[in-house]
Amino acid sequence: MNKSARIEKAYGDIVLFGGTASPELAKKISDYLQTKLCGRDIILFPNDNLFVKLHSSVRGQDVYVIQTTSRPVHQNLMELLISLQTLRLDSAARVTAVVPYLCYSRSDKKDQPRVPITSRLVTDMIEIAGADRYMTLDPHAGQVQGFFSIPGDVLTASHIIVDYIKENLLEKLSNPVVMAVDLGFAKKARDYAAELDLPVAFIEKRRVANDSNAEALNIIGDVKDRDVIIVDDEVDTGGSTSQAIKIARENGARKIFLAFVHPIFSRNAAERLANLNVQEVITTDTVPIPPKAQALFNGNLTILSVAPMLGEVILRAHEGRSVGEMFDE
């Protein structure tokens, strides 16, 4: 009996459950794997309590729960936790939490007195609820993966974004440069630049409060008479992105493109981005963007799906094959 057959016998078949936070992404993953999403009831009672019931047994199966934890954060997080416990109590052989966007990943350290490390709390809850493994994409702080005691796959959608830029934009750009919105994203911006074989620039800014406000100071690098690709892991309120675009233009940038993984789009962020007069906004479907928000961009919004990547990682995890081979690692 070969290794794949032994693993399949140990864990049973792939069973997929989709949460209510990202149903379209869950459907795309199931289409990739040619496996139907299993039935479940998820009911929100009038008192805001959640109830989860499976339509069929998962005893002895290899189960994957697909649930992003974007807004409403606490409802989506609790739905994930309750779903994990439901599957554990139904005797699933292995339960994997597939969380395209992991909430609270910004709260990764005690950077001032009397504050929590909430991301550690979230990872503990996912484990205690019943997850044997986890998968997530581009957490804001890389050390979040160290908070988990269970094995998992921390993936990046930068490969998807880089491939899109290479195939659709690179040859059309004039003297392009990659620019990070802040020094915290400098290393990842260098990775983008290396894959695209482009120079890199950085925005230096200083956080001045515990809210979303930040003061952008200056630019490190050369953007004059260049097309600029601004990269980040997520866009929340759009404040940092707006500042980066303003400084790039003040320093002589030509066309500006935005590329980021998680479209959180809090408050009026979608309208704010749509009014920035950039050439194209490139993001992914780790967080669903409502149709009304998409319409604001007048065709300048490109949403790349992470479903094929997540589907392939699920398949490889099920069969016991290397995930790193996907990225030549």
Kinemage of the C-alpha trace (Angstrom):
@kinemage 1
@onewidth
@group {chain A} dominant
@subgroup {mainchain}
@vectorlist {calphas} color= white
{ca met a 1} P 0.000 0.000 0.000
{ca asn a 2} L 1.517 3.363 -1.032
{ca lys a 3} L 1.702 6.427 1.183
{ca ser a 4} L -1.300 8.204 -0.371
{ca ala a 5} L -3.467 5.122 0.023
{ca arg a 6} L -2.469 4.738 3.683
{ca ile a 7} L -3.327 8.377 4.382
{ca glu a 8} L -6.652 8.131 2.577
{ca lys a 9} L -7.538 5.055 4.617
{ca ala a 10} L -6.549 6.782 7.862
{ca tyr a 11} L -8.523 9.961 7.222
{ca gly a 12} L -11.286 8.884 4.873
{ca asp a 13} L -12.527 11.095 2.048
{ca ile a 14} L -12.244 14.862 1.662
{ca val a 15} L -15.306 16.520 3.173
{ca leu a 16} L -15.857 20.257 2.619
{ca phe a 17} L -18.008 22.594 4.678
{ca gly a 18} L -18.489 26.238 3.744
{ca gly a 19} L -19.303 28.892 6.301
{ca thr a 20} L -21.655 31.783 5.669
{ca ala a 21} L -18.865 34.403 5.456
{ca ser a 22} L -17.439 33.414 2.059
{ca pro a 23} L -19.881 31.116 0.235
{ca glu a 24} L -18.648 31.979 -3.275
{ca leu a 25} L -15.039 31.143 -2.393
{ca ala a 26} L -16.125 27.869 -0.765
{ca lys a 27} L -18.060 26.963 -3.933
{ca lys a 28} L -15.026 27.701 -6.128
{ca ile a 29} L -12.840 25.491 -3.937
{ca ser a 30} L -15.379 22.677 -4.137
{ca asp a 31} L -15.504 23.068 -7.931
{ca tyr a 32} L -11.708 22.834 -8.111
{ca leu a 33} L -11.728 19.652 -6.030
{ca gln a 34} L -14.816 18.326 -7.820
{ca thr a 35} L -16.301 17.678 -4.391
{ca lys a 36} L -19.692 18.964 -3.310
{ca leu a 37} L -20.030 21.150 -0.249
{ca cys a 38} L -21.717 19.156 2.496
{ca gly a 39} L -25.040 20.279 3.843
{ca arg a 40} L -25.346 22.054 7.171
{ca asp a 41} L -27.757 24.337 8.963
{ca ile a 42} L -26.336 27.537 10.427
{ca ile a 43} L -29.000 29.507 12.259
{ca leu a 44} L -28.658 32.872 13.971
{ca phe a 45} L -31.288 33.050 16.695
{ca pro a 46} L -33.007 36.322 17.690
{ca asn a 47} L -30.722 36.509 20.747
{ca asp a 48} L -27.668 36.428 18.421
{ca asn a 49} L -26.759 32.876 19.459
{ca leu a 50} L -25.587 30.598 16.639
{ca phe a 51} L -26.692 27.028 16.010
{ca val a 52} L -24.925 24.560 13.706
{ca lys a 53} L -26.198 21.158 12.593
{ca leu a 54} L -24.646 18.794 10.040
{ca his a 55} L -26.898 17.109 7.491
{ca ser a 56} L -24.871 13.879 7.571
{ca ser a 57} L -22.184 12.144 9.600
{ca val a 58} L -18.497 12.942 9.149
{ca arg a 59} L -17.229 10.075 11.300
{ca gly a 60} L -13.740 9.052 10.194
{ca gln a 61} L -13.525 11.683 7.439
{ca asp a 62} L -10.926 14.354 6.525
{ca val a 63} L -12.927 17.551 7.003
{ca tyr a 64} L -12.109 21.104 5.873
{ca val a 65} L -14.113 24.094 7.131
{ca ile a 66} L -13.854 27.147 4.845
{ca gln a 67} L -14.670 30.309 6.745
{ca thr a 68} L -13.113 33.750 6.517
{ca thr a 69} L -13.281 35.929 9.625
{ca ser a 70} L -13.922 39.368 8.173
{ca arg a 71} L -16.822 41.620 9.158
{ca pro a 72} L -19.004 40.805 11.110
{ca val a 73} L -15.854 39.499 12.790
{ca his a 74} L -17.247 38.078 16.001
{ca gln a 75} L -20.199 36.345 14.368
{ca asn a 76} L -17.968 34.784 11.709
{ca leu a 77} L -15.357 33.755 14.270
{ca met a 78} L -17.941 32.147 16.549
{ca glu a 79} L -19.479 30.353 13.570
{ca leu a 80} L -16.053 28.911 12.751
{ca leu a 81} L -15.457 27.809 16.348
{ca ile a 82} L -18.888 26.219 16.731
{ca ser a 83} L -18.514 24.449 13.381
{ca leu a 84} L -15.138 23.035 14.430
{ca gln a 85} L -16.555 21.730 17.696
{ca thr a 86} L -19.558 20.233 15.910
{ca leu a 87} L -17.263 18.285 13.578
{ca arg a 88} L -15.023 17.161 16.434
{ca leu a 89} L -17.999 15.888 18.441
{ca asp a 90} L -19.235 14.008 15.364
{ca ser a 91} L -15.938 12.035 15.369
{ca ala a 92} L -14.273 13.451 12.267
{ca ala a 93} L -10.861 11.823 11.806
{ca arg a 94} L -9.156 15.159 11.097
{ca val a 95} L -10.507 18.710 11.073
{ca thr a 96} L -8.764 21.568 9.233
{ca ala a 97} L -9.773 25.207 9.638
{ca val a 98} L -9.353 26.942 6.277
{ca val a 99} L -9.358 30.643 7.175
{ca pro a 100} L -8.506 32.801 4.128
{ca tyr a 101} L -8.443 35.947 6.275
{ca leu a 102} L -7.570 35.520 9.958
{ca cys a 103} L -8.985 38.248 12.199
{ca tyr a 104} L -7.003 39.966 14.968
{ca ser a 105} L -3.647 39.215 13.340
{ca arg a 106} L -2.639 42.846 13.953
{ca ser a 107} L -2.883 42.273 17.707
{ca asp a 108} L 0.270 40.151 17.814
{ca lys a 109} L 2.324 41.652 20.670
{ca lys a 110} L 2.250 43.791 23.803
{ca asp a 111} L 3.547 47.016 22.297
{ca gln a 112} L 2.302 49.118 25.215
{ca pro a 113} L 1.282 48.473 28.841
{ca arg a 114} L -2.018 46.812 29.760
{ca val a 115} L -2.998 45.485 26.331
{ca pro a 116} L -3.831 41.925 25.193
{ca ile a 117} L -2.283 39.702 22.542
{ca thr a 118} L -5.617 38.897 20.946
{ca ser a 119} L -4.229 36.962 17.984
{ca arg a 120} L -2.839 34.396 20.431
{ca leu a 121} L -6.282 34.136 22.020
{ca val a 122} L -7.871 33.506 18.601
{ca thr a 123} L -5.395 30.749 17.715
{ca asp a 124} L -5.954 29.107 21.103
{ca met a 125} L -9.719 29.141 20.560
{ca ile a 126} L -9.375 27.544 17.111
{ca glu a 127} L -7.317 24.723 18.617
{ca ile a 128} L -9.582 24.209 21.627
{ca ala a 129} L -12.676 24.190 19.392
{ca gly a 130} L -11.330 21.101 17.634
{ca ala a 131} L -9.037 21.991 14.734
{ca asp a 132} L -6.217 19.519 14.060
{ca arg a 133} L -4.713 21.731 11.346
{ca tyr a 134} L -5.191 25.202 9.911
{ca met a 135} L -4.655 27.066 6.658
{ca thr a 136} L -4.552 30.823 6.235
{ca leu a 137} L -3.272 33.471 3.830
{ca asp a 138} L -0.997 36.451 4.408
{ca pro a 139} L -1.519 37.196 8.095
{ca his a 140} L -0.584 40.782 8.886
{ca ala a 141} L 2.058 39.596 11.368
{ca gly a 142} L 4.094 36.559 10.385
{ca gln a 143} L 4.672 35.506 13.998
{ca val a 144} L 0.977 34.620 14.296
{ca gln a 145} L 1.830 31.172 12.920
{ca gly a 146} L 4.002 30.666 16.006
{ca phe a 147} L 0.937 31.084 18.223
{ca phe a 148} L -0.535 27.840 16.876
{ca ser a 149} L 0.528 24.559 18.500
{ca ile a 150} L -1.091 22.547 15.710
{ca pro a 151} L 0.481 22.132 12.258
{ca gly a 152} L -0.725 24.285 9.422
{ca asp a 153} L -0.035 26.023 6.144
{ca val a 154} L 0.564 29.783 6.095
{ca leu a 155} L 0.241 30.691 2.432
{ca thr a 156} L 0.689 33.858 0.418
{ca ala a 157} L -1.395 35.136 -2.465
{ca ser a 158} L 1.528 37.227 -3.707
{ca his a 159} L 2.303 34.490 -6.252
{ca ile a 160} L -1.155 34.939 -7.767
{ca ile a 161} L -0.799 38.730 -7.856
{ca val a 162} L 2.729 38.572 -9.324
{ca asp a 163} L 1.604 36.175 -12.065
{ca tyr a 164} L -1.248 38.529 -12.978
{ca ile a 165} L 1.085 41.533 -13.150
{ca lys a 166} L 3.586 39.625 -15.295
{ca glu a 167} L 0.930 38.411 -17.716
{ca asn a 168} L -1.182 41.557 -17.982
{ca leu a 169} L 0.714 44.673 -16.925
{ca leu a 170} L 4.482 44.453 -16.870
{ca glu a 171} L 5.157 45.003 -20.565
{ca lys a 172} L 2.799 47.995 -20.622
{ca leu a 173} L 4.442 49.849 -17.740
{ca ser a 174} L 6.982 52.641 -18.096
{ca asn a 175} L 10.093 52.301 -15.891
{ca pro a 176} L 8.050 50.561 -13.141
{ca val a 177} L 8.859 50.356 -9.429
{ca val a 178} L 7.281 48.436 -6.546
{ca met a 179} L 6.440 50.543 -3.487
{ca ala a 180} L 5.496 49.445 0.034
{ca val a 181} L 2.967 51.529 1.954
{ca asp a 182} L 5.179 51.400 5.072
{ca leu a 183} L 8.421 49.952 6.399
{ca gly a 184} L 6.523 47.131 8.087
{ca phe a 185} L 5.787 45.722 4.643
{ca ala a 186} L 9.329 46.314 3.363
{ca lys a 187} L 10.446 42.670 3.319
{ca lys a 188} L 7.347 41.476 1.481
{ca ala a 189} L 7.611 44.391 -0.947
{ca arg a 190} L 11.182 43.296 -1.694
{ca asp a 191} L 9.821 39.823 -2.425
{ca tyr a 192} L 7.339 41.308 -4.910
{ca ala a 193} L 10.114 43.372 -6.506
{ca ala a 194} L 12.444 40.370 -6.737
{ca glu a 195} L 9.814 38.223 -8.453
{ca leu a 196} L 9.017 41.033 -10.884
{ca asp a 197} L 12.682 41.996 -11.293
{ca leu a 198} L 11.922 45.619 -10.399
{ca pro a 199} L 13.408 48.205 -8.017
{ca val a 200} L 11.630 48.918 -4.741
{ca ala a 201} L 10.679 52.023 -2.754
{ca phe a 202} L 9.186 52.476 0.713
{ca ile a 203} L 6.947 54.905 2.554
{ca glu a 204} L 8.220 55.904 5.988
{ca lys a 205} L 5.411 56.747 8.380
{ca arg a 206} L 4.786 56.950 12.101
{ca arg a 207} L 1.735 55.593 13.886
{ca val a 208} L 0.476 58.374 16.165
{ca ala a 209} L -2.516 56.820 17.965
{ca asn a 210} L -4.326 53.576 18.747
{ca asp a 211} L -6.806 54.146 15.955
{ca ser a 212} L -6.396 53.888 12.191
{ca asn a 213} L -4.682 57.273 11.804
{ca ala a 214} L -1.033 57.432 10.785
{ca glu a 215} L 1.226 60.232 9.627
{ca ala a 216} L 3.157 59.536 6.440
{ca leu a 217} L 6.578 61.184 6.525
{ca asn a 218} L 8.606 60.610 3.371
{ca ile a 219} L 9.544 58.215 0.613
{ca ile a 220} L 12.686 56.092 0.471
{ca gly a 221} L 13.609 55.330 -3.128
{ca asp a 222} L 12.944 56.796 -6.558
{ca val a 223} L 9.474 57.022 -8.110
{ca lys a 224} L 9.981 60.109 -10.317
{ca asp a 225} L 8.724 59.542 -13.880
{ca arg a 226} L 7.963 55.908 -13.033
{ca asp a 227} L 4.819 53.787 -13.030
{ca val a 228} L 4.312 52.673 -9.421
{ca ile a 229} L 2.853 49.402 -8.144
{ca ile a 230} L 1.856 49.970 -4.505
{ca val a 231} L 1.672 46.687 -2.559
{ca asp a 232} L 0.273 45.767 0.845
{ca asp a 233} L -1.226 42.773 2.632
{ca glu a 234} L -4.617 44.366 3.285
{ca val a 235} L -6.625 47.554 2.898
{ca asp a 236} L -8.827 48.383 5.877
{ca thr a 237} L -9.929 52.017 5.925
{ca gly a 238} L -7.716 52.998 2.996
{ca gly a 239} L -5.887 55.690 4.976
{ca ser a 240} L -2.359 54.345 4.510
{ca thr a 241} L -3.043 53.661 0.850
{ca ser a 242} L -4.314 57.202 0.270
{ca gln a 243} L -1.207 58.626 1.909
{ca ala a 244} L 1.057 56.408 -0.178
{ca ile a 245} L -0.612 57.527 -3.407
{ca lys a 246} L -0.412 61.192 -2.386
{ca ile a 247} L 3.305 60.961 -1.609
{ca ala a 248} L 4.034 58.985 -4.779
{ca arg a 249} L 2.370 61.669 -6.872
{ca glu a 250} L 4.135 64.452 -4.991
{ca asn a 251} L 7.402 62.730 -5.855
{ca gly a 252} L 6.671 62.571 -9.571
{ca ala a 253} L 5.077 59.146 -10.055
{ca arg a 254} L 3.272 58.532 -13.344
{ca lys a 255} L 0.575 55.846 -13.390
{ca ile a 256} L -0.251 54.174 -10.083
{ca phe a 257} L -1.519 50.628 -9.508
{ca leu a 258} L -2.626 49.066 -6.204
{ca ala a 259} L -2.129 45.399 -5.316
{ca phe a 260} L -3.110 43.836 -1.991
{ca val a 261} L -4.429 40.508 -0.720
{ca his a 262} L -7.254 41.212 1.730
{ca pro a 263} L -9.961 43.766 0.750
{ca ile a 264} L -11.276 44.478 4.261
{ca phe a 265} L -12.846 47.785 3.134
{ca ser a 266} L -14.090 49.128 6.469
{ca arg a 267} L -16.360 52.172 6.582
{ca asn a 268} L -16.150 54.048 3.269
{ca ala a 269} L -12.843 52.491 2.162
{ca ala a 270} L -14.210 51.191 -1.153
{ca glu a 271} L -15.502 54.642 -2.110
{ca arg a 272} L -12.256 56.184 -0.913
{ca leu a 273} L -10.151 53.884 -3.090
{ca ala a 274} L -12.426 54.284 -6.084
{ca asn a 275} L -11.916 58.075 -5.935
{ca leu a 276} L -8.105 57.899 -5.841
{ca asn a 277} L -7.838 57.890 -9.640
{ca val a 278} L -5.464 54.933 -9.905
{ca gln a 279} L -5.128 52.847 -13.047
{ca glu a 280} L -6.149 49.522 -11.513
{ca val a 281} L -6.883 47.996 -8.098
{ca ile a 282} L -5.798 44.345 -7.873
{ca thr a 283} L -6.917 42.175 -4.959
{ca thr a 284} L -8.254 38.693 -4.133
{ca asp a 285} L -11.428 37.029 -2.885
{ca thr a 286} L -10.175 36.142 0.624
{ca val a 287} L -12.812 38.634 1.767
{ca pro a 288} L -15.996 39.013 -0.312
{ca ile a 289} L -16.588 42.472 -1.793
{ca pro a 290} L -20.286 43.394 -2.059
{ca pro a 291} L -21.517 44.101 -5.617
{ca lys a 292} L -22.307 47.728 -4.733
{ca ala a 293} L -18.707 48.266 -3.617
{ca gln a 294} L -17.366 46.592 -6.744
{ca ala a 295} L -19.487 48.866 -8.931
{ca leu a 296} L -17.793 51.955 -7.459
{ca phe a 297} L -14.557 51.111 -9.294
{ca asn a 298} L -16.098 51.385 -12.785
{ca gly a 299} L -14.238 48.369 -14.142
{ca asn a 300} L -10.862 49.243 -12.583
{ca leu a 301} L -11.132 46.525 -9.913
{ca thr a 302} L -9.581 43.109 -10.577
{ca ile a 303} L -10.421 40.291 -8.140
{ca leu a 304} L -8.134 37.261 -8.392
{ca ser a 305} L -9.406 34.032 -6.865
{ca val a 306} L -7.370 32.130 -4.287
{ca ala a 307} L -9.652 29.105 -4.731
{ca pro a 308} L -7.340 27.079 -7.033
{ca met a 309} L -4.427 27.557 -4.642
{ca leu a 310} L -6.445 26.637 -1.553
{ca gly a 311} L -8.021 23.711 -3.390
{ca glu a 312} L -4.618 22.360 -4.382
{ca val a 313} L -3.259 22.777 -0.843
{ca ile a 314} L -6.274 20.909 0.546
{ca leu a 315} L -5.690 18.103 -1.941
{ca arg a 316} L -1.989 17.878 -1.102
{ca ala a 317} L -2.679 17.948 2.639
{ca his a 318} L -5.188 15.136 2.202
{ca glu a 319} L -2.786 13.027 0.150
{ca gly a 320} L 0.265 13.785 2.291
{ca arg a 321} L 2.168 15.563 -0.483
{ca ser a 322} L 4.426 18.615 -0.230
{ca val a 323} L 2.814 22.039 -0.387
{ca gly a 324} L 6.176 23.773 -0.842
{ca glu a 325} L 6.606 22.067 -4.228
{ca met a 326} L 3.763 24.259 -5.518
{ca phe a 327} L 5.987 27.299 -5.040
{ca asp a 328} L 9.334 25.628 -5.874
{ca glu a 329} L 10.279 25.663 -2.206
